[in-house]
Amino acid sequence: MAEKITGILTFDINSGTFWITCEDESPLTQIQFGDSFEVKVGEDWIPTKIEIGSDSEGALIFKLKDTPYEGMLDGLDVRM
């Protein structure tokens, strides 16, 4: 089994893409919509995907499926 890429979720506002990056924000791999990966919630790794939803005012926001995370997702511990 291949080793998983582990790092920090980062959104590049210039390209509109999500990346898994090192602590110094060097990109390790890009995450496309529909890609499955894991995010750390407490001490557990939860399988997830990036979704687009809306907030209570109808504005579009990013969400991580089956997690409490939505809105600004930068800085979360993730692996793929």
mmCIF file as gemmi writes it, N, C-alpha and C atoms, coordinates in Angstrom:
data_model
loop_
_atom_site.group_PDB
_atom_site.id
_atom_site.type_symbol
_atom_site.label_atom_id
_atom_site.label_alt_id
_atom_site.label_comp_id
_atom_site.label_asym_id
_atom_site.label_entity_id
_atom_site.label_seq_id
_atom_site.pdbx_PDB_ins_code
_atom_site.Cartn_x
_atom_site.Cartn_y
_atom_site.Cartn_z
_atom_site.occupancy
_atom_site.B_iso_or_equiv
_atom_site.pdbx_formal_charge
_atom_site.auth_seq_id
_atom_site.auth_asym_id
_atom_site.pdbx_PDB_model_num
ATOM 1 N N . MET Axp A 1 ? 0.841 -1.173 0 1 0 ? 1 A 1
ATOM 2 C CA . MET Axp A 1 ? 0 0 0 1 0 ? 1 A 1
ATOM 3 C C . MET Axp A 1 ? 0.891 1.244 0 1 0 ? 1 A 1
ATOM 4 N N . ALA Axp A 2 ? 0.582 2.192 -0.864 1 0 ? 2 A 1
ATOM 5 C CA . ALA Axp A 2 ? 1.372 3.422 -0.964 1 0 ? 2 A 1
ATOM 6 C C . ALA Axp A 2 ? 1.145 4.299 0.27 1 0 ? 2 A 1
ATOM 7 N N . GLU Axp A 3 ? 2.193 5.005 0.654 1 0 ? 3 A 1
ATOM 8 C CA . GLU Axp A 3 ? 2.099 5.914 1.79 1 0 ? 3 A 1
ATOM 9 C C . GLU Axp A 3 ? 1.228 7.106 1.421 1 0 ? 3 A 1
ATOM 10 N N . LYS Axp A 4 ? 0.413 7.565 2.362 1 0 ? 4 A 1
ATOM 11 C CA . LYS Axp A 4 ? -0.476 8.691 2.108 1 0 ? 4 A 1
ATOM 12 C C . LYS Axp A 4 ? 0.287 10.001 2.199 1 0 ? 4 A 1
ATOM 13 N N . ILE Axp A 5 ? -0.137 10.956 1.365 1 0 ? 5 A 1
ATOM 14 C CA . ILE Axp A 5 ? 0.412 12.313 1.425 1 0 ? 5 A 1
ATOM 15 C C . ILE Axp A 5 ? -0.328 13.038 2.536 1 0 ? 5 A 1
ATOM 16 N N . THR Axp A 6 ? 0.407 13.535 3.524 1 0 ? 6 A 1
ATOM 17 C CA . THR Axp A 6 ? -0.187 14.221 4.664 1 0 ? 6 A 1
ATOM 18 C C . THR Axp A 6 ? 0.336 15.647 4.714 1 0 ? 6 A 1
ATOM 19 N N . GLY Axp A 7 ? -0.568 16.59 4.95 1 0 ? 7 A 1
ATOM 20 C CA . GLY Axp A 7 ? -0.173 17.991 5.039 1 0 ? 7 A 1
ATOM 21 C C . GLY Axp A 7 ? -1.329 18.861 5.478 1 0 ? 7 A 1
ATOM 22 N N . ILE Axp A 8 ? -1.306 20.095 5.002 1 0 ? 8 A 1
ATOM 23 C CA . ILE Axp A 8 ? -2.279 21.108 5.404 1 0 ? 8 A 1
ATOM 24 C C . ILE Axp A 8 ? -3.108 21.488 4.188 1 0 ? 8 A 1
ATOM 25 N N . LEU Axp A 9 ? -4.433 21.591 4.367 1 0 ? 9 A 1
ATOM 26 C CA . LEU Axp A 9 ? -5.307 22.005 3.28 1 0 ? 9 A 1
ATOM 27 C C . LEU Axp A 9 ? -5.127 23.505 3.04 1 0 ? 9 A 1
ATOM 28 N N . THR Axp A 10 ? -4.891 23.868 1.783 1 0 ? 10 A 1
ATOM 29 C CA . THR Axp A 10 ? -4.669 25.261 1.414 1 0 ? 10 A 1
ATOM 30 C C . THR Axp A 10 ? -5.47 25.57 0.155 1 0 ? 10 A 1
ATOM 31 N N . PHE Axp A 11 ? -6.147 26.713 0.143 1 0 ? 11 A 1
ATOM 32 C CA . PHE Axp A 11 ? -6.886 27.157 -1.04 1 0 ? 11 A 1
ATOM 33 C C . PHE Axp A 11 ? -6.094 28.256 -1.729 1 0 ? 11 A 1
ATOM 34 N N . ASP Axp A 12 ? -5.82 28.065 -3.016 1 0 ? 12 A 1
ATOM 35 C CA . ASP Axp A 12 ? -5.119 29.072 -3.814 1 0 ? 12 A 1
ATOM 36 C C . ASP Axp A 12 ? -6.167 29.951 -4.489 1 0 ? 12 A 1
ATOM 37 N N . ILE Axp A 13 ? -6.343 31.141 -3.956 1 0 ? 13 A 1
ATOM 38 C CA . ILE Axp A 13 ? -7.382 32.047 -4.461 1 0 ? 13 A 1
ATOM 39 C C . ILE Axp A 13 ? -7.132 32.461 -5.909 1 0 ? 13 A 1
ATOM 40 N N . ASN Axp A 14 ? -5.868 32.51 -6.334 1 0 ? 14 A 1
ATOM 41 C CA . ASN Axp A 14 ? -5.541 32.92 -7.705 1 0 ? 14 A 1
ATOM 42 C C . ASN Axp A 14 ? -5.994 31.901 -8.743 1 0 ? 14 A 1
ATOM 43 N N . SER Axp A 15 ? -5.848 30.613 -8.428 1 0 ? 15 A 1
ATOM 44 C CA . SER Axp A 15 ? -6.236 29.572 -9.389 1 0 ? 15 A 1
ATOM 45 C C . SER Axp A 15 ? -7.572 28.923 -9.044 1 0 ? 15 A 1
ATOM 46 N N . GLY Axp A 16 ? -8.081 29.193 -7.824 1 0 ? 16 A 1
ATOM 47 C CA . GLY Axp A 16 ? -9.342 28.588 -7.406 1 0 ? 16 A 1
ATOM 48 C C . GLY Axp A 16 ? -9.233 27.104 -7.132 1 0 ? 16 A 1
ATOM 49 N N . THR Axp A 17 ? -8.049 26.665 -6.685 1 0 ? 17 A 1
ATOM 50 C CA . THR Axp A 17 ? -7.824 25.24 -6.434 1 0 ? 17 A 1
ATOM 51 C C . THR Axp A 17 ? -7.395 24.983 -4.997 1 0 ? 17 A 1
ATOM 52 N N . PHE Axp A 18 ? -7.694 23.772 -4.526 1 0 ? 18 A 1
ATOM 53 C CA . PHE Axp A 18 ? -7.241 23.317 -3.217 1 0 ? 18 A 1
ATOM 54 C C . PHE Axp A 18 ? -5.979 22.483 -3.38 1 0 ? 18 A 1
ATOM 55 N N . TRP Axp A 19 ? -5.089 22.587 -2.417 1 0 ? 19 A 1
ATOM 56 C CA . TRP Axp A 19 ? -3.835 21.842 -2.394 1 0 ? 19 A 1
ATOM 57 C C . TRP Axp A 19 ? -3.608 21.236 -1.021 1 0 ? 19 A 1
ATOM 58 N N . ILE Axp A 20 ? -2.884 20.132 -0.987 1 0 ? 20 A 1
ATOM 59 C CA . ILE Axp A 20 ? -2.27 19.667 0.254 1 0 ? 20 A 1
ATOM 60 C C . ILE Axp A 20 ? -0.858 20.224 0.208 1 0 ? 20 A 1
ATOM 61 N N . THR Axp A 21 ? -0.489 20.978 1.229 1 0 ? 21 A 1
ATOM 62 C CA . THR Axp A 21 ? 0.816 21.631 1.253 1 0 ? 21 A 1
ATOM 63 C C . THR Axp A 21 ? 1.607 21.23 2.488 1 0 ? 21 A 1
ATOM 64 N N . CYS Axp A 22 ? 2.927 21.482 2.419 1 0 ? 22 A 1
ATOM 65 C CA . CYS Axp A 22 ? 3.808 21.327 3.575 1 0 ? 22 A 1
ATOM 66 C C . CYS Axp A 22 ? 3.564 22.506 4.518 1 0 ? 22 A 1
ATOM 67 N N . GLU Axp A 23 ? 4.21 22.477 5.676 1 0 ? 23 A 1
ATOM 68 C CA . GLU Axp A 23 ? 4.082 23.581 6.624 1 0 ? 23 A 1
ATOM 69 C C . GLU Axp A 23 ? 4.544 24.908 6.032 1 0 ? 23 A 1
ATOM 70 N N . ASP Axp A 24 ? 5.509 24.88 5.108 1 0 ? 24 A 1
ATOM 71 C CA . ASP Axp A 24 ? 5.991 26.117 4.481 1 0 ? 24 A 1
ATOM 72 C C . ASP Axp A 24 ? 5.139 26.504 3.262 1 0 ? 24 A 1
ATOM 73 N N . GLU Axp A 25 ? 3.998 25.833 3.093 1 0 ? 25 A 1
ATOM 74 C CA . GLU Axp A 25 ? 3.022 26.057 2.03 1 0 ? 25 A 1
ATOM 75 C C . GLU Axp A 25 ? 3.495 25.629 0.645 1 0 ? 25 A 1
ATOM 76 N N . SER Axp A 26 ? 4.553 24.815 0.576 1 0 ? 26 A 1
ATOM 77 C CA . SER Axp A 26 ? 4.963 24.231 -0.7 1 0 ? 26 A 1
ATOM 78 C C . SER Axp A 26 ? 3.937 23.169 -1.09 1 0 ? 26 A 1
ATOM 79 N N . PRO Axp A 27 ? 3.437 23.196 -2.323 1 0 ? 27 A 1
ATOM 80 C CA . PRO Axp A 27 ? 2.403 22.231 -2.723 1 0 ? 27 A 1
ATOM 81 C C . PRO Axp A 27 ? 2.923 20.807 -2.813 1 0 ? 27 A 1
ATOM 82 N N . LEU Axp A 28 ? 2.127 19.869 -2.29 1 0 ? 28 A 1
ATOM 83 C CA . LEU Axp A 28 ? 2.433 18.44 -2.394 1 0 ? 28 A 1
ATOM 84 C C . LEU Axp A 28 ? 1.576 17.789 -3.465 1 0 ? 28 A 1
ATOM 85 N N . THR Axp A 29 ? 0.274 18.077 -3.45 1 0 ? 29 A 1
ATOM 86 C CA . THR Axp A 29 ? -0.64 17.548 -4.464 1 0 ? 29 A 1
ATOM 87 C C . THR Axp A 29 ? -1.906 18.386 -4.477 1 0 ? 29 A 1
ATOM 88 N N . GLN Axp A 30 ? -2.521 18.45 -5.646 1 0 ? 30 A 1
ATOM 89 C CA . GLN Axp A 30 ? -3.755 19.204 -5.81 1 0 ? 30 A 1
ATOM 90 C C . GLN Axp A 30 ? -4.948 18.313 -5.487 1 0 ? 30 A 1
ATOM 91 N N . ILE Axp A 31 ? -6.001 18.904 -4.939 1 0 ? 31 A 1
ATOM 92 C CA . ILE Axp A 31 ? -7.25 18.193 -4.69 1 0 ? 31 A 1
ATOM 93 C C . ILE Axp A 31 ? -8.295 18.75 -5.647 1 0 ? 31 A 1
ATOM 94 N N . GLN Axp A 32 ? -8.864 17.868 -6.455 1 0 ? 32 A 1
ATOM 95 C CA . GLN Axp A 32 ? -9.918 18.236 -7.397 1 0 ? 32 A 1
ATOM 96 C C . GLN Axp A 32 ? -11.281 17.978 -6.747 1 0 ? 32 A 1
ATOM 97 N N . PHE Axp A 33 ? -12.313 18.684 -7.196 1 0 ? 33 A 1
ATOM 98 C CA . PHE Axp A 33 ? -13.662 18.382 -6.736 1 0 ? 33 A 1
ATOM 99 C C . PHE Axp A 33 ? -13.971 16.941 -7.108 1 0 ? 33 A 1
ATOM 100 N N . GLY Axp A 34 ? -14.518 16.206 -6.17 1 0 ? 34 A 1
ATOM 101 C CA . GLY Axp A 34 ? -14.809 14.793 -6.382 1 0 ? 34 A 1
ATOM 102 C C . GLY Axp A 34 ? -13.751 13.866 -5.829 1 0 ? 34 A 1
ATOM 103 N N . ASP Axp A 35 ? -12.54 14.391 -5.581 1 0 ? 35 A 1
ATOM 104 C CA . ASP Axp A 35 ? -11.483 13.56 -4.991 1 0 ? 35 A 1
ATOM 105 C C . ASP Axp A 35 ? -11.824 13.209 -3.545 1 0 ? 35 A 1
ATOM 106 N N . SER Axp A 36 ? -11.578 11.978 -3.17 1 0 ? 36 A 1
ATOM 107 C CA . SER Axp A 36 ? -11.731 11.541 -1.785 1 0 ? 36 A 1
ATOM 108 C C . SER Axp A 36 ? -10.404 11.733 -1.057 1 0 ? 36 A 1
ATOM 109 N N . PHE Axp A 37 ? -10.474 12.21 0.17 1 0 ? 37 A 1
ATOM 110 C CA . PHE Axp A 37 ? -9.308 12.354 1.024 1 0 ? 37 A 1
ATOM 111 C C . PHE Axp A 37 ? -9.788 12.291 2.467 1 0 ? 37 A 1
ATOM 112 N N . GLU Axp A 38 ? -8.901 12.451 3.42 1 0 ? 38 A 1
ATOM 113 C CA . GLU Axp A 38 ? -9.268 12.396 4.834 1 0 ? 38 A 1
ATOM 114 C C . GLU Axp A 38 ? -8.879 13.704 5.511 1 0 ? 38 A 1
ATOM 115 N N . VAL Axp A 39 ? -9.685 14.107 6.489 1 0 ? 39 A 1
ATOM 116 C CA . VAL Axp A 39 ? -9.403 15.29 7.295 1 0 ? 39 A 1
ATOM 117 C C . VAL Axp A 39 ? -9.406 14.871 8.761 1 0 ? 39 A 1
ATOM 118 N N . LYS Axp A 40 ? -8.527 15.483 9.537 1 0 ? 40 A 1
ATOM 119 C CA . LYS Axp A 40 ? -8.442 15.14 10.955 1 0 ? 40 A 1
ATOM 120 C C . LYS Axp A 40 ? -9.485 15.943 11.731 1 0 ? 40 A 1
ATOM 121 N N . VAL Axp A 41 ? -10.356 15.215 12.42 1 0 ? 41 A 1
ATOM 122 C CA . VAL Axp A 41 ? -11.379 15.81 13.278 1 0 ? 41 A 1
ATOM 123 C C . VAL Axp A 41 ? -11.11 15.279 14.676 1 0 ? 41 A 1
ATOM 124 N N . GLY Axp A 42 ? -10.597 16.132 15.558 1 0 ? 42 A 1
ATOM 125 C CA . GLY Axp A 42 ? -10.16 15.669 16.871 1 0 ? 42 A 1
ATOM 126 C C . GLY Axp A 42 ? -8.963 14.763 16.692 1 0 ? 42 A 1
ATOM 127 N N . GLU Axp A 43 ? -9.08 13.52 17.119 1 0 ? 43 A 1
ATOM 128 C CA . GLU Axp A 43 ? -7.992 12.541 16.97 1 0 ? 43 A 1
ATOM 129 C C . GLU Axp A 43 ? -8.25 11.553 15.83 1 0 ? 43 A 1
ATOM 130 N N . ASP Axp A 44 ? -9.391 11.714 15.138 1 0 ? 44 A 1
ATOM 131 C CA . ASP Axp A 44 ? -9.797 10.754 14.108 1 0 ? 44 A 1
ATOM 132 C C . ASP Axp A 44 ? -9.603 11.312 12.705 1 0 ? 44 A 1
ATOM 133 N N . TRP Axp A 45 ? -9.296 10.419 11.759 1 0 ? 45 A 1
ATOM 134 C CA . TRP Axp A 45 ? -9.241 10.762 10.336 1 0 ? 45 A 1
ATOM 135 C C . TRP Axp A 45 ? -10.579 10.372 9.718 1 0 ? 45 A 1
ATOM 136 N N . ILE Axp A 46 ? -11.284 11.355 9.145 1 0 ? 46 A 1
ATOM 137 C CA . ILE Axp A 46 ? -12.618 11.15 8.581 1 0 ? 46 A 1
ATOM 138 C C . ILE Axp A 46 ? -12.556 11.243 7.058 1 0 ? 46 A 1
ATOM 139 N N . PRO Axp A 47 ? -13.066 10.237 6.329 1 0 ? 47 A 1
ATOM 140 C CA . PRO Axp A 47 ? -13.134 10.336 4.866 1 0 ? 47 A 1
ATOM 141 C C . PRO Axp A 47 ? -14.061 11.482 4.458 1 0 ? 47 A 1
ATOM 142 N N . THR Axp A 48 ? -13.673 12.236 3.429 1 0 ? 48 A 1
ATOM 143 C CA . THR Axp A 48 ? -14.462 13.396 3.033 1 0 ? 48 A 1
ATOM 144 C C . THR Axp A 48 ? -14.223 13.743 1.575 1 0 ? 48 A 1
ATOM 145 N N . LYS Axp A 49 ? -14.967 14.711 1.093 1 0 ? 49 A 1
ATOM 146 C CA . LYS Axp A 49 ? -14.821 15.316 -0.235 1 0 ? 49 A 1
ATOM 147 C C . LYS Axp A 49 ? -15.195 16.784 -0.1 1 0 ? 49 A 1
ATOM 148 N N . ILE Axp A 50 ? -14.69 17.61 -1.011 1 0 ? 50 A 1
ATOM 149 C CA . ILE Axp A 50 ? -15.065 19.021 -1.033 1 0 ? 50 A 1
ATOM 150 C C . ILE Axp A 50 ? -16.402 19.16 -1.743 1 0 ? 50 A 1
ATOM 151 N N . GLU Axp A 51 ? -17.312 19.893 -1.116 1 0 ? 51 A 1
ATOM 152 C CA . GLU Axp A 51 ? -18.614 20.17 -1.7 1 0 ? 51 A 1
ATOM 153 C C . GLU Axp A 51 ? -18.833 21.682 -1.704 1 0 ? 51 A 1
ATOM 154 N N . ILE Axp A 52 ? -19.762 22.137 -2.516 1 0 ? 52 A 1
ATOM 155 C CA . ILE Axp A 52 ? -20.178 23.531 -2.48 1 0 ? 52 A 1
ATOM 156 C C . ILE Axp A 52 ? -21.602 23.556 -1.961 1 0 ? 52 A 1
ATOM 157 N N . GLY Axp A 53 ? -21.833 24.388 -0.951 1 0 ? 53 A 1
ATOM 158 C CA . GLY Axp A 53 ? -23.157 24.545 -0.369 1 0 ? 53 A 1
ATOM 159 C C . GLY Axp A 53 ? -23.473 26.02 -0.242 1 0 ? 53 A 1
ATOM 160 N N . SER Axp A 54 ? -24.453 26.335 0.574 1 0 ? 54 A 1
ATOM 161 C CA . SER Axp A 54 ? -24.783 27.736 0.81 1 0 ? 54 A 1
ATOM 162 C C . SER Axp A 54 ? -24.972 27.968 2.3 1 0 ? 54 A 1
ATOM 163 N N . ASP Axp A 55 ? -24.666 29.195 2.722 1 0 ? 55 A 1
ATOM 164 C CA . ASP Axp A 55 ? -24.842 29.551 4.128 1 0 ? 55 A 1
ATOM 165 C C . ASP Axp A 55 ? -26.273 30.021 4.355 1 0 ? 55 A 1
ATOM 166 N N . SER Axp A 56 ? -26.56 30.489 5.556 1 0 ? 56 A 1
ATOM 167 C CA . SER Axp A 56 ? -27.924 30.893 5.906 1 0 ? 56 A 1
ATOM 168 C C . SER Axp A 56 ? -28.415 32.096 5.107 1 0 ? 56 A 1
ATOM 169 N N . GLU Axp A 57 ? -27.484 32.831 4.498 1 0 ? 57 A 1
ATOM 170 C CA . GLU Axp A 57 ? -27.862 34 3.7 1 0 ? 57 A 1
ATOM 171 C C . GLU Axp A 57 ? -27.873 33.695 2.2 1 0 ? 57 A 1
ATOM 172 N N . GLY Axp A 58 ? -27.612 32.439 1.829 1 0 ? 58 A 1
ATOM 173 C CA . GLY Axp A 58 ? -27.648 32.028 0.436 1 0 ? 58 A 1
ATOM 174 C C . GLY Axp A 58 ? -26.329 32.166 -0.313 1 0 ? 58 A 1
ATOM 175 N N . ALA Axp A 59 ? -25.262 32.629 0.365 1 0 ? 59 A 1
ATOM 176 C CA . ALA Axp A 59 ? -23.954 32.747 -0.281 1 0 ? 59 A 1
ATOM 177 C C . ALA Axp A 59 ? -23.331 31.361 -0.434 1 0 ? 59 A 1
ATOM 178 N N . LEU Axp A 60 ? -22.62 31.136 -1.539 1 0 ? 60 A 1
ATOM 179 C CA . LEU Axp A 60 ? -21.955 29.857 -1.765 1 0 ? 60 A 1
ATOM 180 C C . LEU Axp A 60 ? -20.737 29.725 -0.86 1 0 ? 60 A 1
ATOM 181 N N . ILE Axp A 61 ? -20.569 28.533 -0.289 1 0 ? 61 A 1
ATOM 182 C CA . ILE Axp A 61 ? -19.422 28.251 0.576 1 0 ? 61 A 1
ATOM 183 C C . ILE Axp A 61 ? -18.915 26.833 0.284 1 0 ? 61 A 1
ATOM 184 N N . PHE Axp A 62 ? -17.647 26.608 0.635 1 0 ? 62 A 1
ATOM 185 C CA . PHE Axp A 62 ? -17.078 25.264 0.556 1 0 ? 62 A 1
ATOM 186 C C . PHE Axp A 62 ? -17.397 24.511 1.837 1 0 ? 62 A 1
ATOM 187 N N . LYS Axp A 63 ? -17.656 23.211 1.716 1 0 ? 63 A 1
ATOM 188 C CA . LYS Axp A 63 ? -17.909 22.329 2.853 1 0 ? 63 A 1
ATOM 189 C C . LYS Axp A 63 ? -17.115 21.054 2.663 1 0 ? 63 A 1
ATOM 190 N N . LEU Axp A 64 ? -16.772 20.401 3.767 1 0 ? 64 A 1
ATOM 191 C CA . LEU Axp A 64 ? -16.192 19.064 3.707 1 0 ? 64 A 1
ATOM 192 C C . LEU Axp A 64 ? -17.265 18.079 4.142 1 0 ? 64 A 1
ATOM 193 N N . LYS Axp A 65 ? -17.626 17.191 3.23 1 0 ? 65 A 1
ATOM 194 C CA . LYS Axp A 65 ? -18.702 16.215 3.437 1 0 ? 65 A 1
ATOM 195 C C . LYS Axp A 65 ? -18.461 15.4 4.71 1 0 ? 65 A 1
ATOM 196 N N . ASP Axp A 66 ? -19.533 15.203 5.492 1 0 ? 66 A 1
ATOM 197 C CA . ASP Axp A 66 ? -19.539 14.378 6.709 1 0 ? 66 A 1
ATOM 198 C C . ASP Axp A 66 ? -18.611 14.896 7.797 1 0 ? 66 A 1
ATOM 199 N N . THR Axp A 67 ? -18.34 16.212 7.791 1 0 ? 67 A 1
ATOM 200 C CA . THR Axp A 67 ? -17.528 16.843 8.842 1 0 ? 67 A 1
ATOM 201 C C . THR Axp A 67 ? -18.214 18.141 9.268 1 0 ? 67 A 1
ATOM 202 N N . PRO Axp A 68 ? -17.749 18.745 10.356 1 0 ? 68 A 1
ATOM 203 C CA . PRO Axp A 68 ? -18.315 20.035 10.767 1 0 ? 68 A 1
ATOM 204 C C . PRO Axp A 68 ? -17.695 21.231 10.039 1 0 ? 68 A 1
ATOM 205 N N . TYR Axp A 69 ? -16.802 20.983 9.08 1 0 ? 69 A 1
ATOM 206 C CA . TYR Axp A 69 ? -16.031 22.066 8.466 1 0 ? 69 A 1
ATOM 207 C C . TYR Axp A 69 ? -16.731 22.663 7.253 1 0 ? 69 A 1
ATOM 208 N N . GLU Axp A 70 ? -16.823 24.001 7.248 1 0 ? 70 A 1
ATOM 209 C CA . GLU Axp A 70 ? -17.363 24.732 6.107 1 0 ? 70 A 1
ATOM 210 C C . GLU Axp A 70 ? -16.812 26.149 6.133 1 0 ? 70 A 1
ATOM 211 N N . GLY Axp A 71 ? -16.91 26.829 5 1 0 ? 71 A 1
ATOM 212 C CA . GLY Axp A 71 ? -16.394 28.197 4.902 1 0 ? 71 A 1
ATOM 213 C C . GLY Axp A 71 ? -14.908 28.177 4.577 1 0 ? 71 A 1
ATOM 214 N N . MET Axp A 72 ? -14.12 28.873 5.379 1 0 ? 72 A 1
ATOM 215 C CA . MET Axp A 72 ? -12.665 28.895 5.203 1 0 ? 72 A 1
ATOM 216 C C . MET Axp A 72 ? -12.103 27.553 5.668 1 0 ? 72 A 1
ATOM 217 N N . LEU Axp A 73 ? -11.522 26.802 4.768 1 0 ? 73 A 1
ATOM 218 C CA . LEU Axp A 73 ? -11.032 25.462 5.087 1 0 ? 73 A 1
ATOM 219 C C . LEU Axp A 73 ? -9.514 25.402 5.219 1 0 ? 73 A 1
ATOM 220 N N . ASP Axp A 74 ? -8.83 26.521 4.979 1 0 ? 74 A 1
ATOM 221 C CA . ASP Axp A 74 ? -7.37 26.542 5.059 1 0 ? 74 A 1
ATOM 222 C C . ASP Axp A 74 ? -6.88 26.141 6.447 1 0 ? 74 A 1
ATOM 223 N N . GLY Axp A 75 ? -5.778 25.396 6.459 1 0 ? 75 A 1
ATOM 224 C CA . GLY Axp A 75 ? -5.108 25.066 7.712 1 0 ? 75 A 1
ATOM 225 C C . GLY Axp A 75 ? -5.517 23.751 8.345 1 0 ? 75 A 1
ATOM 226 N N . LEU Axp A 76 ? -6.466 23.032 7.746 1 0 ? 76 A 1
ATOM 227 C CA . LEU Axp A 76 ? -6.884 21.75 8.304 1 0 ? 76 A 1
ATOM 228 C C . LEU Axp A 76 ? -5.847 20.668 7.968 1 0 ? 76 A 1
ATOM 229 N N . ASP Axp A 77 ? -5.65 19.733 8.89 1 0 ? 77 A 1
ATOM 230 C CA . ASP Axp A 77 ? -4.775 18.584 8.638 1 0 ? 77 A 1
ATOM 231 C C . ASP Axp A 77 ? -5.513 17.593 7.748 1 0 ? 77 A 1
ATOM 232 N N . VAL Axp A 78 ? -4.895 17.256 6.602 1 0 ? 78 A 1
ATOM 233 C CA . VAL Axp A 78 ? -5.509 16.349 5.651 1 0 ? 78 A 1
ATOM 234 C C . VAL Axp A 78 ? -4.488 15.346 5.147 1 0 ? 78 A 1
ATOM 235 N N . ARG Axp A 79 ? -5 14.255 4.576 1 0 ? 79 A 1
ATOM 236 C CA . ARG Axp A 79 ? -4.126 13.271 3.931 1 0 ? 79 A 1
ATOM 237 C C . ARG Axp A 79 ? -4.897 12.634 2.787 1 0 ? 79 A 1
ATOM 238 N N . MET Axp A 80 ? -4.114 12.152 1.802 1 0 ? 80 A 1
ATOM 239 C CA . MET Axp A 80 ? -4.699 11.575 0.601 1 0 ? 80 A 1
ATOM 240 C C . MET Axp A 80 ? -3.861 10.411 0.132 1 0 ? 80 A 1
